[in-house]
Amino acid sequence: MRKTRRRIPKRSARRRQRDVLCGVMLSARRCATWLTLDELAKLTHYPPASISAQLRHLRKPQFGAFLVQKRPRAVRTILRGEDFGTIWEYRLKRAIRRKWVGRGSRGAARRLSAQTLVN
């Protein structure tokens, strides 16, 4: 009698919200586009509050230490009653750490070991 092995299907790699958001933000960066929370919600199908939390996580060193830039969007249309308030837009920038090895003052080493931005 011949034994047959039962095939176990491979799990499809499920991307986390943070990974999806990071990918969308970095591709928008390549197009020089700033995105609002509502635009990100429409692109990713995640709620704006969750997107905001994931943007905070992307700033942390264990999740990439990205620089999340934020600015108010310039509105050129007449606002309706529910649209009052500032509309913020976001952009993600990669950051790397440089470590100074060698002689010099401690202050110079601190300055060189600070985050350096990569375009």
PLY file of the C-alpha trace (Angstrom):
ply
format ascii 1.0
element vertex 119
property float x
property float y
property float z
element edge 118
property int vertex1
property int vertex2
end_header
0.00 0.00 0.00
1.35 3.33 -1.01
1.09 6.31 1.33
0.21 9.66 -0.11
1.21 12.84 1.56
-1.43 15.36 2.20
-0.58 18.63 0.52
-0.75 21.62 2.78
-1.51 24.76 0.81
0.92 27.61 1.29
-0.46 30.61 3.06
-0.61 33.63 0.89
1.52 36.38 2.31
-0.92 38.87 3.76
0.39 42.40 3.80
-0.11 44.49 6.88
-1.86 47.85 6.77
1.45 49.53 7.53
3.15 47.81 4.57
0.33 48.69 2.18
0.29 52.31 3.35
4.08 52.55 3.11
4.00 51.26 -0.47
1.27 53.70 -1.50
3.02 56.65 0.15
6.42 55.84 -1.39
4.91 55.45 -4.87
3.11 58.79 -4.41
6.46 60.29 -3.40
7.98 59.17 -6.71
5.18 61.09 -8.47
5.75 64.15 -6.22
2.21 63.83 -4.83
0.94 64.74 -1.39
-2.08 62.74 -0.17
-4.81 63.50 2.37
-6.20 60.91 4.78
-9.40 60.69 2.69
-7.42 60.06 -0.49
-5.37 57.39 1.28
-8.57 55.82 2.60
-9.98 55.61 -0.94
-6.75 54.09 -2.29
-6.20 51.53 0.48
-9.79 50.87 1.68
-8.70 51.46 5.29
-10.40 54.00 7.61
-8.69 57.40 8.02
-8.18 56.91 11.78
-6.29 53.68 11.13
-4.18 55.33 8.45
-3.26 58.12 10.85
-2.14 55.56 13.43
-0.05 53.68 10.85
1.63 56.95 9.80
2.65 57.42 13.45
4.05 53.87 13.51
6.12 54.51 10.37
8.04 57.18 12.30
9.30 54.59 14.81
12.78 53.05 14.31
11.48 49.46 14.32
9.14 50.27 11.40
11.60 52.15 9.20
12.08 55.53 10.94
10.44 57.32 8.02
9.98 61.06 8.02
6.26 61.81 7.71
5.84 65.32 6.34
2.56 67.14 6.91
1.27 70.40 5.47
-2.09 72.14 5.07
-3.60 71.76 1.63
-4.23 74.97 -0.27
-7.94 74.97 -1.07
-9.01 76.90 -4.15
-12.73 76.11 -4.06
-15.61 77.52 -2.06
-16.11 75.39 1.04
-19.45 73.95 2.03
-20.56 73.91 5.67
-19.17 70.45 6.53
-15.81 71.18 4.89
-14.67 73.91 7.29
-11.33 73.28 8.87
-7.82 72.59 7.70
-7.25 69.73 5.28
-3.87 68.14 5.90
-1.84 66.28 3.32
1.03 63.90 3.93
4.21 62.70 2.26
6.66 60.01 3.32
10.44 60.32 3.11
12.98 57.59 3.71
15.54 58.27 6.41
18.83 56.52 7.08
21.16 56.80 10.00
24.81 57.59 9.48
27.27 56.69 12.15
30.46 58.68 12.58
33.49 56.55 13.34
36.72 58.31 14.02
38.24 61.18 15.92
36.53 64.42 16.71
34.40 66.11 19.26
31.29 64.50 20.65
29.13 67.29 19.26
30.35 66.64 15.72
29.69 62.92 16.14
26.14 63.64 17.30
25.52 65.90 14.33
26.77 63.28 11.88
24.86 60.45 13.51
21.55 62.30 13.23
19.08 61.16 10.62
20.02 62.01 7.07
17.27 62.14 4.47
17.40 60.28 1.21
15.42 61.50 -1.79
0 1
1 2
2 3
3 4
4 5
5 6
6 7
7 8
8 9
9 10
10 11
11 12
12 13
13 14
14 15
15 16
16 17
17 18
18 19
19 20
20 21
21 22
22 23
23 24
24 25
25 26
26 27
27 28
28 29
29 30
30 31
31 32
32 33
33 34
34 35
35 36
36 37
37 38
38 39
39 40
40 41
41 42
42 43
43 44
44 45
45 46
46 47
47 48
48 49
49 50
50 51
51 52
52 53
53 54
54 55
55 56
56 57
57 58
58 59
59 60
60 61
61 62
62 63
63 64
64 65
65 66
66 67
67 68
68 69
69 70
70 71
71 72
72 73
73 74
74 75
75 76
76 77
77 78
78 79
79 80
80 81
81 82
82 83
83 84
84 85
85 86
86 87
87 88
88 89
89 90
90 91
91 92
92 93
93 94
94 95
95 96
96 97
97 98
98 99
99 100
100 101
101 102
102 103
103 104
104 105
105 106
106 107
107 108
108 109
109 110
110 111
111 112
112 113
113 114
114 115
115 116
116 117
117 118
